[in-house]
Amino acid sequence: MRKMQSKNGQTTVKVTKHIILQNFWEYYVVDDDEMEYNEKDDIQFVYAIGFAQEFGSVSMKEIKPFIVSETKNLNDVAPAPDWMWI
């Protein structure tokens, strides 16, 4: 897990996993204590980067065939655009 903060400092999230799909969309899987998501659940809360950058839910079963990179080792992963690791 690694904390990522928006450059304006207004939002901080705990990122548990980084995923890249074949279409080069990126997902930063977010762990939020206030949400009832579990790492083993199909539906995960993510910060998605594609045509837009937004928070939302994604079905891991739906995207699994399109994953080209998936890691929990976030030391070598760049933060999302306009975000920084803290």
C-alpha positions in Angstrom: 0.0 0.0 0.0 1.2 3.5 -0.8 -0.5 6.9 -0.2 -1.1 9.1 -3.2 -2.1 12.8 -2.8 -3.5 15.2 -5.4 -1.1 18.0 -6.1 -3.5 20.5 -4.7 -3.4 18.6 -1.4 -7.2 18.2 -1.2 -7.4 14.4 -1.6 -5.3 11.6 -0.3 -6.0 7.9 -1.1 -4.4 4.6 -0.2 -3.4 2.7 -3.4 -3.1 -1.0 -3.1 -2.5 -2.1 -6.7 -1.7 -0.7 -10.1 -3.2 -2.2 -13.3 -2.6 -1.4 -17.0 -5.0 -2.7 -19.6 -4.3 -3.5 -23.3 -5.9 -0.1 -24.3 -3.4 1.6 -21.9 -6.0 2.6 -19.4 -4.6 2.6 -15.9 -6.3 1.7 -12.7 -5.0 2.6 -9.2 -7.0 0.3 -6.9 -7.9 2.4 -3.8 -8.5 1.1 -0.3 -10.9 3.3 1.6 -11.7 2.5 5.2 -15.2 4.0 4.8 -16.1 1.8 1.9 -17.1 -1.9 2.2 -14.7 -3.1 -0.6 -12.6 -6.1 0.0 -9.5 -7.0 -2.0 -11.1 -10.4 -2.8 -14.4 -8.8 -4.1 -15.1 -8.6 -7.8 -16.0 -4.9 -7.6 -13.1 -2.6 -6.7 -13.0 1.1 -6.1 -10.3 2.7 -8.4 -8.9 5.9 -9.7 -9.1 5.3 -13.5 -7.0 7.1 -16.2 -8.3 6.8 -19.7 -10.2 9.4 -21.7 -10.8 11.1 -18.4 -9.4 10.8 -14.9 -12.0 9.8 -12.3 -12.9 7.7 -9.3 -15.3 4.8 -9.8 -16.0 1.1 -9.5 -14.8 -1.6 -11.8 -15.4 -5.3 -12.1 -12.2 -7.2 -11.9 -13.8 -10.1 -13.7 -14.6 -7.9 -16.7 -11.2 -6.4 -17.0 -9.1 -9.5 -16.2 -8.8 -10.7 -19.9 -7.4 -7.2 -20.9 -4.8 -6.8 -18.1 -1.2 -6.6 -19.4 0.4 -5.4 -16.1 -0.7 -5.8 -12.5 1.4 -5.1 -9.4 1.1 -4.5 -5.7 4.8 -3.3 -5.7 4.2 0.4 -6.1 7.8 1.5 -5.6 8.4 1.4 -9.3 5.1 2.8 -10.4 4.6 6.5 -11.2 1.8 8.3 -9.4 -1.3 9.3 -11.5 -0.9 12.6 -13.4 -1.4 15.6 -11.1 -0.8 13.3 -8.1 2.3 12.5 -6.0 3.3 9.8 -3.7 3.5 10.8 0.0 
